[in-house]
Amino acid sequence: MRFFAASFYLLTFVLCTSLLLPQSALAQSERIKDFNQNGWYMYFGDHALSDKWGLHTELQIRRYNYLSDPQQLLIRTGANYNLTENTMFTLGYGFIETYPYGEFPAADDFLEHRIYQQLQLKGNLSRLGLTHRYRLEQRWVQSPVTSDYTYLNRARYMLRATLPLVGSTTEAKEPYLAAYDEIFVGFGNNIQRNIFDQNRAYLALGYKINDAASVEVGYLNHIVQKANGVVFEHNHTLQVGLTYNIDFRK
């Protein structure tokens, strides 16, 4: 019950903040909306090396106009440490390359190097599985004009829920529904006007193939505030994801 109450209050906070922070930008300047259609094709894996330690691997190929044009390449890895059965800490690195896209494209391709720290908590409310994910990021973002790097800090919080469509829990060879909301907030030096960075709201149909693998196909409503604080991207995104967790202890 405490886990459910915390989930409810945090979800309320996330939704309210994601609505209010963009509105505060409107008080300073007129918002320009940029509507895009994207496709994200993703692989995730958390691989157990021992009872306590594991390895996170991730690859995301993000495309503009669903498939035809490049949007972004993301490669992320990390070391997992299981604090308890349902609590995991991750320290990792991400490499990101972003390409010009949309009505307000960047001047050229640019790179980002990222270090992150993450805490993930899992629990259940009857048939509903809940996951809280807290992430801090230290980002070195390249300028597409000068190639110089700017250091930025960002905090992220995600609440994800899964609901099995057949049994009481998500078991092998069963479909399920998945939904999450994640808010991104910038802080520290060099943030300027976009304290609210972005918000992601997601709904998908998933299928658990076996104990190690699952696939999801869903829709992501993705709102991004550009660095100038004026342009807001509204990205309608198709997401196709494969999760495959290898247990190297066996």
N, C-alpha and C positions, 0 to 999 in steps of 0.2 A: 504493500500500500504506500509506503514512503517513497519507493522508487517511482510509482505511478504519479504521486502528487508532485514530486520533483520534475518529472517529465512534463506534466501539464503546465506547471508554472514557467518552466524554461521555454516550452513551445510558445506560450502566450507572449513571453518576452521577445522571442525571436521574431514572431510575426508582427508585433507592434513596432519593434525597432526597425524592421525592414520597411514598414510603411511610413514611419515618421521621419526617419533620417533622409530619405529622398525628398520629402516635402520641405524639410528645412533648407535644402539647397535652392528650392524654388523661391524662397524669400530673398535670396541674393541675386538670382539671375533667372532668365526665362529658360525653361528646359527645352532641349532639342531631342526628339526621339528618333532613334535609328533602328529600324526593324530588319532583322536578319533571320535566315533559315539555315541552321547548321546541323551537322551530324557528327556525333562523338562515338568512336568505336574503341572499346576499352578492354583491357585485361588486368585483373587483380589477383594477387596470390600472397597468402600468409603461410609460410612453410615452417613447420616445427622442426627444430634441430635437437632440442632436448625438452624436458618438462618445463623449463623456464625460458629458454631462448629460442628465437625464431628469426626468419628472414622475410622481409616484405619486398615484393617485386610488383611493378606496375608500368604499364605502357598505355598511353592514350593517343590515338590519331584523330585529331579534330579537323573537320572539313567544313568549308563554307559552301552554301547552296547544297547542303546535305552530303554531297560526294564530290562534286566537280572540281573544287578549288581548295588549296590548302588554307587552313586557319591557324592551327597550332599543333606542335608535337610536344608531348610531355612524357618524360621518363623519370620514374621515382623509385627509390629503394630505401631500405631502412633496417635497423636492428630492432626486433621486438623483444620485450621482456614481460613475462606474465607475472604481475604482482599477486593476483589471485586467479581463480578459475574464470571469473567474468571481468577482470580488469587487466588491461594491457597497456604498457607504455612503449612508445616508438620514438627513436631518434634516427633521422634520415636526411637524405639529400635529394633534390629534384633538379633536373635540367629541362628547361623549357625554351622552345624556339617558336616565336610568333610571327605570322606573315600578315601583310596588308590585306584587309577585307572590309566589306561594308561601305556605306556612303561616306564615312569619315575614316579612311584607312591611315595607318601609320606610314611614314615616309619611306620605310624600307623594312626588311626583316630585322628582328632584334632578338637577343638572347637574354635569358634570366637564369641565374644560379641561386638555388634556394636551400637553406637548412631549416629543418622543422623538428618540433617536439610535439608529441601527440599522446593524449590519454583517452582511452576508449573503455566505456562501461557498458555492460550488457545486462539485461534483465527481462522478465516476462510479466505480463498482466493477463492471466488466463491464457487464451490462444494467441495473444498479441505479443510479438517479440519487439523489444525496444533497445535501441543503441544510442548512447550519447557519445559524441566525439568532439573533443576540445583540441585545437591545434594552434600553436604559435609558429610563425614563419619569419625568418630573417632573409630578406630578398636583396639580391644585387641585380638590378634591372638595367640593361643596356639602352642607351639612347639610339633610336634609329637614324638620327641625324649626325651626331658627333662620335658615336661608338663609346662614349664615356659611360661609366656605371654609376647609378644612384642607389644608395642603401635605403631600404624601406622595411618597416615592421608591420605585420598584419596578424590579427587574431581571427579565428574561425570557430564557429560552433554549429554542429549538425545534430539534429534529432531525427532518427530513422525508425520506421515501424514496418514490420512484416506480418502478414496475416495469411496463414495457410487456408487454402480453399477446400481442402478435403478433410484431413485429420485434425487432431488437436495441436500438433506441432508440425513444423516443416520437415518432412521426412523425404527420403530418396524417392524419386519418380513421382513427385507431387507438385502441382502448380501452387503459386502463392501471389499475393499482392504485396507490393513494396511502395513506400512513400517516404520522402524526407524533405526537410527544409534546412537550408544552411545559409547563414549570414556571415559576411566577411567585413571586418572593420579595420581600417588602418589607424595607426597611432605612432607618435614619436615625430622626429624631424623629417622634413621633406614630404609630408603628407599633403600639405596645402589644403585644397578645398574638398577633396573627396575622402572624408573620414568614413562615410559609407562607401564601401568599395563595390560590393555586389551581393545579390541574393539569388539562391537557387531553390526552386520548388519543383519536386519531381514525383511522378506517379508512373508505376510500371507493373507489367505482368512478368513474373519469374517462373522458372521451372528448375527444381532441384534434381539434377541428373543422378547423383549419388552423394555419398557423404563428403566427397572432396570437391565436387564441381556443381555449378549452377549457372544459368544464363538468365538475363533480363533484357527486355525490350520496353522502352518507356519514353515519356515526354518530359522534357525539362523546360520550365519557364525561367529564363535566365536574364536577370536585370544587372547591367554593369554601368557604373558611373565612370566615365573617362576621366583622365587626370586633370582636364581643364574644369571639371565640375559642372559643365553645361550640357554636354552630350550624354544621353542615357541610352545605352543599347538595350533593346528588347529582343532577345534571341529566342526564337522558337526552335528547340533542339531535339532531334531524334537521338536517343541513347541506346546503344547496343553493347551489353557488357557480358564478359565471361569471367567468372571467378573460379580459380582452380588452386586449391590448397593441398600441397604435397606434404605428407608426414614422413620426414626422413628418419624418424625413430624406429620405423618398422623395418 
